[in-house]
Amino acid sequence: MKSLWNDDEASLYQGELGQRVYSSRLLGREPTLVLHGGGNTSVKVTEKNLLGEEETLLYVKGSGADLEHIEASSFAPVRLHPLLKLAKLPTLSDPEMVNALRTHMTRADAPTPSVEAILHAILPYRFVDHTHADAVLAIMNSRDGEARIRDIYHDNVVIIPYVMPGFDLARAVAERFPAAAGPKTIGMILLHHGVFAFGNTARESYQRMIDLVTRAEDYLAKHNAWNISAPALTPGPVPLRRELAALRYQVSQTAGFPLILCAHTDSRSLAFTRREDLARLTQQGPATPDHAIRTKHLPLLGRDVAAYADAYRKYFEAYGAQAGEPKTMLDPAPRVLLDPQLGVCSLGRSAKEAAIVHDIYSHTMDIQLRAARLGGYQALSPKDIFAVEYWDLEQAKLKKSGKPPLFAGEVALVTGAASGIGKACVESLLARGAAVIGLDIDPAVAKLHHRPDFAGFVCDVTDEPRLIQAIEHGVRAFGGLDMLILNAGLFPPGTRIESLAMAEWHKVMRVNLDANLALLREAHALLKLAPHGGRVVVIGSKNVLAPGPGAAAYSASKAALQQLARVAALEWASDGIRLNTLHPDAVFDTGIWTEEVLSTRAAHYGLSIEQYKRKNLLKTEVTSRDVAELAAELCGPLFAKTTGAQIPVDGGNDRVI
């Protein structure tokens, strides 16, 4: 592993805490060391308190902080002396420990100290680094892993048998470390957990971590277990969207709430799921306790969700009875699914959560494959995994997590998503927790949002093969479809009927009508499998109810689309799908309303631009966001018993009324 330390960069970080921030970020940059808030760092600093008295503080990473982007304020300052006294207690529950840690902080606004704060406190070094290095985990989780670790590190590390994180681990280290450490000790290995490095400076501690991990990588390379190649496989052209949607529906029903399902069908994922030893490799458990919390104890092999749920309940019954305090079973749905056709599927309450699950399991795959090269992968016992999965502190986090967003775990598709009403719909749905698939002919849609819950695809909705392909890609990204916003449309220049060319008429009909028919047809099977029922919102037009001269093609196409929506509402109600229409008018923050067009239209009515924008009964301006917010609400529970409705969003139009 290459050291990223740079003296010029380091000089920009002042003081010991500043150096701690810098070296922590270096660790956080390397995903094979820490992932998504994992890992831990600390520094012991002597400071004067308000009374002018010197006291030693442990600045330890706060819970939930991410090392890659950590700031000084993300470290919790805890008085060292009380921590050393706590380490001598014979027992201490983890909730009591967390309360004690917060009690001894010097800043009330600091984050809650890591549960490993006492462990960091008792180690007699100024700087302490802790990672979950993949290379080290692969070795310690292999057959004869402890012996291999001893062979690699000799007296450079102290080896601690597995103990669950928290006070019990700190107590075990307090008892074992002093007697085992020596003058050559630069680190510590917690079996089935991670690796520690120590130093008197941030650089020394960081460099020692890099050295320890490099030695593990060299060992793996020497034993032909470092470079893990996979056969070049590519996913076939077989459409998977209906299979994925059906699978997502089953898992969501088992969980009791909608889940995002991300299917990864890259060559590496497919090769892994097609291994002959897949069951033996994957059905033992995760590589570390941290992995157990995010990915559950085992992945589902294949698609038998009911059998998995039954096995999970038996797992809970077997170990829940031994857990001491009563436990409430988590949902029995998997978070990782391995299938030779679907590849590696990750699941979560949000696209971000599903992405984290995949990142963690992707590293688990490498760990398991490398351990297999060393004679076999050996994980924690099911009892130990259960103890972490149902850890009091994790249960407390779940209780404090609060109510999920309105559309958590749900998926929406928006056409015409790159601008105007479509873009606003994307933002309104994302704000309510949905994952969104955006389609638009404008290439800007692909870069509209850089976040895991948005997938933008360049697509001419009149190109039926490309439209179907975009839906396929969207479903592979998120697992299904719950909401559909039909927004893409064409508003041609005003043309009277006697001058209307058939080519123009057909062009408008293809975009405003035919493309929406194709989209509704292709979406039906997916919407039918929406865990909370499918929802469709059609962005119609005032012209459906009150057409204007010069807009024959536009008005007729929108009226036909409205009839299509009404028929769909009649046909699809038995499938639990509801369809409603919004009829906006004079939404001026869209692409068709340029300053030139606005000026021309305002002058036609003898009004200023501002007066023209409010040329309605309520004298108010209607924006894309106004339409989008109502579209999103139509998909929510307030309109759960409404279908076939047509709602004007126009500030009041006397002709419509």
Summary of the structure (lengths in Angstrom):
residues: 657
radius of gyration: 29.6
end to end distance: 71.1
largest distance: 98.0
contacts: 2284
relative contact order: 0.08
helix: 47%
strand: 16%
